[in-house]
Amino acid sequence: MRAPLAIVTDIEGTTSSIAFVKDVLFPYARSRLHGYIARHPNEVAPILAEVRQLIGDPSLSECGAADLFDQWMEEDRKIAPLKTLQGMIWADGYAAGELTGHTHPDTAPALRAWRAAGIRLYVYSSGSTEAQQLLFRHSAQGDLTPLFSGYFDTRIGGKLEAASYRKIAAEIELPAAELLFLSDHPAEISAATEAGWRTRLVDRDRATPGAVAKLVDIAFEGAA
């Protein structure tokens, strides 16, 4: 099978360690959340307005919103205003040199091999597009953002919904059959497959039959 025209990749568990997100990024944001909201009222105001509309409570205070964000993080909720706020906090951390984006050793070589082959690269992750770009811009392997043509998050739809992948295909303006989606999540793979995409399951432990353990494996098999 010839190579796809574009590859869309997940981040957590695929290009990057799950532990980095769970054990570094999330605790970093959580420990600074209340203080960030208090220190940046103007920047946070649109996010709080979105939360108030989302839960139907226009009287929700800053403190109440911070507590709600804490609850959502504890529940690992994929909610847009939470992801936006986390991204803002992480931006400060990256700028201060307190955070460095984790990518697996095979990530940069695979991305560069695909781009060298003329394949367009995109990201689709539950983290905000801003947070995605921060991770790749400040990765331990250098700034990888020039390799990507675009980024998608849950604002386009949930990752378990086939409709989301149809929307991404429309945004990219390529047929679904020309798109390859990479993820460590079997249900995401199923949703993309339902939408007509090519898919590869990335299983870093290689416990799943047919899965790949390294992105570079896909690169050297022609991204078939």
N, C-alpha and C positions, 0 to 999 in steps of 0.2 A: 504493500500500500504506500502510495506517495505521501510525502510530508503534508501536514495541514498548512493552511495559509496563516493561521493564527493559533497561539496557545494561550489559554486563560488558566492561571494558576491560583490556587488557594495559598494561604500563608502558613497558618498554624498547623504543624504536623506535616507540612509539605515542603515549603522552602525553609522553614524556620522551626525551631524547637517549641513544642507545646509548653515545656517547662519555662522557657523565657517569657512567654505570655502570662502563664498562670502564676509563676513564682517571682517574676521581676516586674513586668509592666503593671499587672493588676494591683499588687500591693503598693507599688510606687504611687499610682493614681489614688488609691483608697486612702493612704496615709496623708495625702495633701489636699484632698477634695474639699473639706470644710474651709480650710484656710484660703484655698484658691478662690472659692466662691465669694468669700468675704473681701478679698483684696482686689477682685476684678469684677465689680458689680456691672459695669457697662458692657464688658465683653460677654458676661454670662447672662445678661438680661434676656436676649432672644431665646436662649436655651431654656430658661425658666418659664418663659411665656409658652414655649412649645410643650413643656411638661404640664403646665396648668391646663392647657387645652386638651392634652392627651388624656389626663385623668378626670377632666371635668370639674376642676376645683380652682376657680380664679383667685381664691384667697390664700392659696398655698404660699407659705413664707419661704425665705431663703433657707432657714434652718430646716423647715419641713422638707424642702426639696433635697437638701443635702442628705437627710435621713433616708429619703426615698431612693436616692442614688446608691447609698450604702446597701439598702435592701436589694436593689436590682443587681448590684455587683455580687452580692452574696449568692443570689439565685442564678448568676451568669446569664442575665437577660440580654437579648440582642435588640436593644432599644436605641433608636437613632440619637436622641438628645444625650443619652448617657455616653454613647460612643464618641459624639462630638466633644463633650467635656473631657473625657479621658484623653482624647487626642490633643487638646489644648494643654493639659497638664504634662503630657509626655513631651510636647514640643519644648516646653521650658527645660525639662530634664535633658533632652538631647542637646539643646543649645548650651546648657551649663556643663556638658561633658559628663553628666551623671548617668547617662544611658547610652548604650551602644547596641544597635540593632543586631540581633543574632540571625545568622543564616548558616545553614549547613555547609560544610566544605565543598560539596558538589553543586551548590546552588549557582554561584557565579559562573563556573565553567559551563554549566548546562545552558544558562541564559545567554551567555556570549556565543555558544555554539549555535543555538537556535537563531539568534539575530544574524550571525554570519551567514546562515543558510537562507536568509531573507524572510524568516518567519516573524510576524508581528506578535508582540507579547503584551498581555494584559493581566491584571490582578482582579480577582473577585473574592473578597473576604468580608466577614461580618464586622471587622473593625472599620472605622470610617476611612474614606479615601485619603483624608489628611494623615491619619495615623499610619496607613500603608506606606505613603510616600516618605514619612519620617523614618520608618524602620529601614527602608531600602536606601535612603539618602545617607543615613548614618550607620550603615552596616559595617561589621568588622572586616568585610571584604571591599570596602570603599563605597563610593556613591554608585549605586546600581540603577538609579532612576532613569538615566539616559537610554537604558535598554528597553524601557516600557513605553507603549503607545497610549495607555490609558488605564484607569482604575475604576472598579465598581464595588459598591458596598450594598447593604441591605435597603438603601433608599430605592434601589431598582426592584427590590423584592427579596423574599426569603430564599435562602440557599437550598431549601428542601422542596421548592416549588418549580416545576418545569417551566411555568410562565416566565420566571426570572431569566432563564437561559434563552428563551425566545426573545425577550426584550434586549438582552445583551447582543445577541446575533443581529438584531435590527439596528442597534446603536453602532456596532462594528461594520455593518453593511456587508456581511459575508454570509453565505449559506451555512446552516448548522452543520452540514456534513464536512465543511472545511475547517471546523473549529475543534480543537482538542482541549478538554478540561482535565486538570490534574487536582486531585484532592485525596486526603487521607480518610475521608468520611464516606462510607458506602452509600448512605442515603442521598448525599449530594451527587455522587456518581450516578445513582439511579435517576435522579431528577434531570440531570443533564442528558442522560441517555434517552429518557422519555422525550426530551425536546429535540432529539435527532442529532445530538453532538457525538463526536468521538470522545472516549473517556479513558483515563488510566488511573487506577487506584494506586496511590503511593503509600506503601506500608513499610515503614523504616525497620520494623522487625522481620519483615518478609514472612509473616505467619499466614498471610492470605494467598491462596493459590492464584497465580496469574498477576499478582501485584508486583510492582517494582520497588526496590529498596533504595535506589538512588536516582535522582533526576538525570544524572549523566548517562544512565542506562538508556533512558528514553532518547536523549540527544544522539547517542551513537547507533541507535536502531532506526534513525531517520524520523523519529517522532511518529512512528507508525501506530 
